[in-house]
Amino acid sequence: MSDITPAPSPTRQAGPGTIFGIILGNLLPMFGVLFLGWDAGMILILYWVENFIVGAYTLPRILMASGPPPAPGSVIGGTPLAGRIGVALFFIVHYGGFWLGHGVFAFLIAGQITDGHASPTDDGWGFWIAVAAMFVFQGIQFWQSWIQPRAWVNATPGGEMFKPYGRVAVLHLTVLLGAFGLHAIGAPTWTMLLLCVGKMILELGAVAGFKLRDDRPVDRST
Protein backbone atom coordinates (compact mmCIF):
# COMPACT_ATOMS: atom_id res chain seq x y z
CA MET A 1 0.00 0.00 0.00
CA SER A 2 1.31 3.41 -0.93
CA ASP A 3 0.55 6.57 1.02
CA ILE A 4 1.52 9.81 -0.69
CA THR A 5 1.75 12.65 1.81
CA PRO A 6 3.41 16.03 1.65
CA ALA A 7 6.83 16.30 3.18
CA PRO A 8 7.23 18.64 6.14
CA SER A 9 7.89 22.21 5.11
CA PRO A 10 11.26 23.15 6.51
CA THR A 11 11.76 26.72 7.65
CA ARG A 12 15.07 28.47 7.18
CA GLN A 13 15.47 31.73 9.00
CA ALA A 14 17.66 34.50 7.66
CA GLY A 15 21.36 34.00 8.35
CA PRO A 16 23.40 36.18 10.67
CA GLY A 17 24.96 38.00 7.72
CA THR A 18 21.54 39.19 6.52
CA ILE A 19 20.47 40.32 9.99
CA PHE A 20 23.83 42.02 10.60
CA GLY A 21 23.59 43.80 7.24
CA ILE A 22 20.09 45.13 7.98
CA ILE A 23 21.13 46.41 11.41
CA LEU A 24 24.33 48.04 10.16
CA GLY A 25 22.56 49.48 7.12
CA ASN A 26 20.12 51.29 9.38
CA LEU A 27 22.70 52.31 11.96
CA LEU A 28 24.60 54.26 9.29
CA PRO A 29 21.92 56.95 8.82
CA MET A 30 21.42 57.06 12.60
CA PHE A 31 25.14 57.80 12.95
CA GLY A 32 24.77 60.51 10.32
CA VAL A 33 21.93 62.16 12.25
CA LEU A 34 23.75 62.03 15.56
CA PHE A 35 27.28 62.96 14.50
CA LEU A 36 27.28 64.37 10.95
CA GLY A 37 24.36 66.73 11.09
CA TRP A 38 22.21 64.83 8.61
CA ASP A 39 18.57 65.83 8.35
CA ALA A 40 15.52 63.96 7.11
CA GLY A 41 16.31 64.91 3.51
CA MET A 42 19.70 63.21 3.60
CA ILE A 43 18.15 60.07 5.12
CA LEU A 44 15.55 59.91 2.37
CA ILE A 45 18.20 60.11 -0.34
CA LEU A 46 20.41 57.52 1.36
CA TYR A 47 17.59 54.99 1.66
CA TRP A 48 16.65 55.65 -1.97
CA VAL A 49 20.22 54.83 -3.04
CA GLU A 50 20.09 51.71 -0.86
CA ASN A 51 17.11 50.44 -2.85
CA PHE A 52 19.16 50.84 -6.03
CA ILE A 53 21.93 48.70 -4.51
CA VAL A 54 19.38 46.04 -3.56
CA GLY A 55 18.05 46.03 -7.12
CA ALA A 56 21.56 45.78 -8.54
CA TYR A 57 22.24 42.63 -6.51
CA THR A 58 18.85 41.21 -7.54
CA LEU A 59 19.82 41.11 -11.22
CA PRO A 60 22.47 38.36 -10.88
CA ARG A 61 20.08 36.41 -8.66
CA ILE A 62 17.45 36.46 -11.42
CA LEU A 63 19.98 35.48 -14.09
CA MET A 64 21.39 32.65 -11.97
CA ALA A 65 18.10 31.23 -10.64
CA SER A 66 17.75 27.90 -12.44
CA GLY A 67 14.83 26.39 -10.51
CA PRO A 68 12.37 24.95 -9.99
CA PRO A 69 14.02 21.53 -9.69
CA PRO A 70 12.40 18.57 -11.49
CA ALA A 71 9.61 16.79 -9.66
CA PRO A 72 10.39 13.27 -8.41
CA GLY A 73 10.54 10.85 -11.31
CA SER A 74 10.67 13.61 -13.92
CA VAL A 75 13.46 15.21 -15.91
CA ILE A 76 11.45 18.36 -16.69
CA GLY A 77 12.41 21.32 -14.59
CA GLY A 78 14.48 24.44 -14.41
CA THR A 79 14.33 27.73 -16.28
CA PRO A 80 16.33 28.19 -19.51
CA LEU A 81 18.72 31.11 -19.84
CA ALA A 82 16.45 32.88 -22.35
CA GLY A 83 13.64 32.88 -19.82
CA ARG A 84 15.90 34.24 -17.09
CA ILE A 85 17.12 37.04 -19.37
CA GLY A 86 13.52 37.94 -20.17
CA VAL A 87 12.62 38.19 -16.49
CA ALA A 88 15.76 40.26 -15.85
CA LEU A 89 14.86 42.74 -18.61
CA PHE A 90 11.33 43.05 -17.26
CA PHE A 91 12.73 43.64 -13.77
CA ILE A 92 15.03 46.41 -15.00
CA VAL A 93 12.10 48.27 -16.57
CA HIS A 94 9.55 47.59 -13.83
CA TYR A 95 11.68 47.96 -10.72
CA GLY A 96 13.64 50.77 -12.32
CA GLY A 97 10.39 52.67 -12.90
CA PHE A 98 9.36 52.23 -9.27
CA TRP A 99 12.80 53.30 -8.10
CA LEU A 100 12.87 56.42 -10.27
CA GLY A 101 9.36 57.35 -9.19
CA HIS A 102 10.31 57.06 -5.54
CA GLY A 103 13.42 59.10 -6.28
CA VAL A 104 11.29 61.97 -7.57
CA PHE A 105 9.23 61.98 -4.37
CA ALA A 106 12.32 61.55 -2.20
CA PHE A 107 14.10 64.56 -3.73
CA LEU A 108 10.95 66.70 -3.71
CA ILE A 109 10.32 66.00 -0.04
CA ALA A 110 14.03 66.36 0.79
CA GLY A 111 14.04 69.73 -0.95
CA GLN A 112 11.05 70.91 1.10
CA ILE A 113 12.56 69.70 4.36
CA THR A 114 15.90 71.40 3.72
CA ASP A 115 14.62 74.43 1.77
CA GLY A 116 16.01 73.08 -1.48
CA HIS A 117 19.56 72.57 -0.21
CA ALA A 118 19.66 68.81 0.42
CA SER A 119 22.75 67.37 -1.24
CA PRO A 120 24.77 64.18 -0.72
CA THR A 121 27.88 66.37 -0.67
CA ASP A 122 26.75 68.54 2.24
CA ASP A 123 28.81 66.54 4.73
CA GLY A 124 31.84 65.90 2.53
CA TRP A 125 32.59 62.21 2.07
CA GLY A 126 30.31 60.94 4.84
CA PHE A 127 27.36 60.21 2.59
CA TRP A 128 29.42 58.33 -0.01
CA ILE A 129 31.21 56.31 2.65
CA ALA A 130 27.78 55.25 3.91
CA VAL A 131 26.77 54.28 0.35
CA ALA A 132 29.97 52.23 -0.09
CA ALA A 133 29.35 50.51 3.25
CA MET A 134 25.81 49.58 2.21
CA PHE A 135 27.17 48.14 -1.05
CA VAL A 136 29.63 46.00 0.93
CA PHE A 137 26.94 44.84 3.39
CA GLN A 138 24.68 43.81 0.54
CA GLY A 139 27.60 41.96 -1.06
CA ILE A 140 28.17 40.00 2.15
CA GLN A 141 24.50 39.05 2.24
CA PHE A 142 24.67 38.03 -1.42
CA TRP A 143 27.56 35.70 -0.68
CA GLN A 144 26.15 34.19 2.50
CA SER A 145 22.54 33.72 1.37
CA TRP A 146 23.03 33.03 -2.35
CA ILE A 147 26.51 31.99 -3.47
CA GLN A 148 27.70 29.96 -0.51
CA PRO A 149 24.55 27.78 -0.10
CA ARG A 150 24.08 27.51 -3.91
CA ALA A 151 20.56 28.86 -3.47
CA TRP A 152 20.10 29.40 -7.21
CA VAL A 153 19.59 25.66 -7.74
CA ASN A 154 16.06 25.78 -6.29
CA ALA A 155 15.26 29.48 -6.75
CA THR A 156 13.08 30.71 -9.59
CA PRO A 157 13.66 33.93 -11.57
CA GLY A 158 10.15 35.17 -10.82
CA GLY A 159 10.53 34.55 -7.11
CA GLU A 160 13.79 36.47 -6.98
CA MET A 161 12.36 39.32 -9.04
CA PHE A 162 9.64 40.15 -6.51
CA LYS A 163 11.77 40.04 -3.37
CA PRO A 164 13.11 43.65 -3.43
CA TYR A 165 9.67 45.22 -3.85
CA GLY A 166 9.05 44.91 -0.12
CA ARG A 167 11.95 47.28 0.49
CA VAL A 168 10.39 49.83 -1.86
CA ALA A 169 7.16 49.61 0.14
CA VAL A 170 9.09 50.11 3.38
CA LEU A 171 10.79 53.19 1.95
CA HIS A 172 7.50 54.58 0.68
CA LEU A 173 5.50 54.03 3.86
CA THR A 174 7.90 54.46 6.75
CA VAL A 175 10.41 56.94 5.39
CA LEU A 176 8.79 59.12 2.72
CA LEU A 177 5.49 59.58 4.52
CA GLY A 178 7.06 59.57 7.96
CA ALA A 179 9.67 62.20 7.10
CA PHE A 180 7.08 64.42 5.45
CA GLY A 181 4.77 64.07 8.45
CA LEU A 182 7.50 64.90 10.97
CA HIS A 183 8.47 67.94 8.95
CA ALA A 184 4.83 69.06 8.67
CA ILE A 185 4.39 69.10 12.45
CA GLY A 186 7.75 70.78 13.00
CA ALA A 187 9.36 67.81 14.77
CA PRO A 188 13.10 68.14 15.51
CA THR A 189 15.65 66.36 13.30
CA TRP A 190 16.50 63.72 15.90
CA THR A 191 13.01 62.27 15.53
CA MET A 192 14.25 60.78 12.23
CA LEU A 193 15.95 58.22 14.44
CA LEU A 194 12.49 56.82 15.13
CA LEU A 195 11.93 56.28 11.43
CA CYS A 196 15.31 54.56 11.08
CA VAL A 197 14.46 52.25 13.97
CA GLY A 198 10.99 51.59 12.57
CA LYS A 199 12.38 50.72 9.14
CA MET A 200 14.93 48.38 10.72
CA ILE A 201 12.24 46.60 12.75
CA LEU A 202 10.06 46.10 9.67
CA GLU A 203 12.97 44.71 7.65
CA LEU A 204 14.01 42.37 10.46
CA GLY A 205 10.42 41.22 10.80
CA ALA A 206 10.27 40.50 7.07
CA VAL A 207 13.38 38.31 7.05
CA ALA A 208 12.38 36.60 10.32
CA GLY A 209 9.24 35.35 8.59
CA PHE A 210 11.10 34.12 5.50
CA LYS A 211 10.47 30.44 4.81
CA LEU A 212 11.66 27.97 2.26
CA ARG A 213 8.99 25.40 1.59
CA ASP A 214 9.36 21.98 0.03
CA ASP A 215 5.94 20.47 -0.53
CA ARG A 216 7.02 17.69 -2.86
CA PRO A 217 5.17 14.46 -2.07
CA VAL A 218 6.89 11.66 -0.24
CA ASP A 219 6.05 8.08 -1.11
CA ARG A 220 5.56 6.07 2.09
CA SER A 221 4.99 2.42 1.27
CA THR A 222 3.84 -0.17 3.80
N, C-alpha and C positions, 0 to 999 in steps of 0.2 A: 504494500500500500504506500502511495506517495502523497505526502502532505506538503504543498507549496505554500510557504508563509514568508512574509517580508522579513528581511534581515533587520536587526536593530539599527536605528539611525544614529551613528556615532556623532558626537558633538566635539568640535575642535575649537577651543577658545583662541582668541588672538594671542600671538606669541609676545614675549616680553619686548622684543624690538619694536613691534607695532605700538604697544602701549607707551613705551619710553619715547618713541617719536612723537606721538600725539601730545604727551605732557610737555616735552621740550619745545615742540612747535608752538604751543600756546604760552609757554613761559617767556619766550622771546619778546612778544609784544608787551607783556607785563613788565619785563625788564626795561623796555623802551619807555613805557609810561612813567615808571618810577625813577629812572636814572638818566634818560636821554631827552626828556621833555616832549615825548611824543603825545599827540592829541588823538582824538577819535578819528580824524581824517587820515592820519598816517596808519592807524590800525586797519581801517577799511582797505586801504590800498595794499597793505602787506598781506592780508587774508585773501584779497583778490589775486595777487601774484601766486600765493600758495595753491590756489585752485588750478592755476595754469600748470604748476609743477606736478600736481596730482594727475592732471590730464596727460601730461607728457609721459609719465611713467605708465599710464594706462595703455598707450599705443603698443608698446612691445608686448604687453600682456595679451592684448587682442590678437596680435599677429602670431604669437606663440601658442595660444590656446588651441589644442588639437583634439579636445574631447567633443562629444561624450565618448567614453570607451564602448566597445562592442558589448551587446548583451550576452549573457551566457549562452554558449552554443552557436553564436553568430560571428561572422567576420565583418559585418557591416557596422561601421562606427567611425567616429572622427569627423573633422571638418577639413576639407581640402584648402590649400593655400589660397586659391582664388576666392573662396568664400570668406576667409579671414581678412583678406585685403579689402573686399567689399564692405565688410563690417567696419574696418578701420577707417575707410574713406567716409562712410556715413557718420562715424563718431566725430571725425575732424570737423565736419560741417555742422553737425547737430550740437555737440558739446561746445565747439568753438563759438557758435551763435549765442548759446546761453552765457558763456563766459564773457563775450564782448558786451552783451546786454547788461550783465551785472557790473561790468567795468564802467559803463556809462553812468549807471546809478551811483556806483561807488565814488566816482570822481565828482559828480554833481553834488552829492551830499558832503563829501570831503571839502569841496570848495565853499559850501555854505557854512560848514562848521568853522573853517579857518579863514573865512573872508576871502576865499580865492587864492590863498597862498600855500596850500598844502603841496608839498613836493618831497619826493623820496630823497632829495639831496639836502633837505633842511638841516639834518644832523650829521652832515659829512658822510662817512662811510658806514655809519651804524646800520642804516636801512639795508644796504647791499650785503653787509656781513650777515644780517638776519636772513636775507633771501638765500645766500649761499648755504647757511646752516640748514635751512629747511630743505634745500635740494639734497644735501648729504643725508639728512634724516630719512627722507623719502627713499633714497637709494639703499640705505640700510634695511628699511622695511621691504623693499623690492627683493633684496637678496635673501632675507630670512624667511619671507612668506611665499616667495615665488620660485626663485632659482634653486635655493638649497633643497627644499622638499620636492622639487620637480612637479610643482602644482599644475603646470600647463597640461600634463597628461590627461587629467580628468576635467579641466576647466573648459568652458565653452566660450567662444568669442562674444556671443550675445550677453552671457552672464557677466563677463568682465567689462563689457561696454557700459552697463548700467550702474556699476558700483560707484563711480565718482559723483553721480548726480546727487546723492545724499549730502555730500559736502557743499554743493551749490545751494541746496535748500537750507543748510545750516547757516551759510553765509548770508543768504537772503533774509532769513527770519530773525536770527539772533544778533547779527552784526549790523546789517543795513538798517533795519527797522529800529533796532535797539539804540544804535548810535544817533539816529535822527530824533528818536523820542527823547533821549537824554539831553540832546542839544536844545530841543524845543522847550523843555521845562527849565533850562538853565542849570542843569546839573554840572558839578565840577568835573574836570578831566579825569580824576582818579576813579570816578565811577565806571570808566571803561574797563577797569579791572574786573568788574562784575560780569561784563559781557564776555571777556576772555575766559573767565572761569566757567560761565554757562556754556560757551561753545565747547570747551574741553570736556565738560561733563556729558554733553550730548554725543560727542564723538566717541568717548570711552564707552558710553552706553550702547552705541551702535555696534562697536566691535565686540563688546561682551556678549551680545546676542547673536553673533555670527555663528552659523552652524553649517557643517558639511554633512549632507544626507546621502545615504546609500540605500535606496529602497529596492535594490535588485532582489528578486525572489531567491530563496534558498530551498533546495530540494531536500526534504527530510524523509527518507524512506524507512519503513519499518518492516 
